[in-house]
């Protein structure tokens, strides 16, 4: 099975729209924000390509 097949199977196993509202999704979001805060400078310019309108876009 290729990596592409694996990722398709993974994303088909749940509804992406509500994923970050689950307990594990909230943990993922919180940890991602911590990592992003660690590496971005206060005046950083971020290009969000393909991020859609979900929580990470804010």
N, C-alpha and C positions, 0 to 999 in steps of 0.2 A: 504494500500500500504506500503510495507516495505521500509526501508532506501535504500537498494540496488536498488530497482525498481525506487525510486525517483532519485537517482544519475544517473542511466542509462538513464532515461528520460531527465534529465538535460543535460547530455553530448551529447545526440543525437539531441538536439535542435539547435546546431551550429557546425561549423567546427572548431575543437580544434586548428588546425594548425594556423589559422589566428586570433584566439580569442584575443590574447594579442596586436594585432594591432588596435583593436577597441578603442574608447575613454575610455570606462569603463575598458577594459582590460589593457590599459596603466596605469590607476589609480591603478588598482589591483597590477600590477607589481611594480610600484613606491613605493606603501605602503608596499608591501612585502619586498622589498629591505631595506627600512627604519627599519623595524622590525628586519630583519636578522642582519643588521649592529649594531643594539642596543645590541644584545645578543651575538654576536660572538667576541671572542678575536682576536687580530691581527694575532696570529700564530695558529689559530684553524685548526683542521683537520676535514674535512666534508666528510662523506660517503653519496654519492648521489645514492640511491637505487631506480631504476625505474623512474628516472627523464627524461629519453630520451635525445633528442638533442635540446630541446627548449631553449628559453631565460633564464630560471631559471638554466640551467646547467652551464651557464657561471658565 
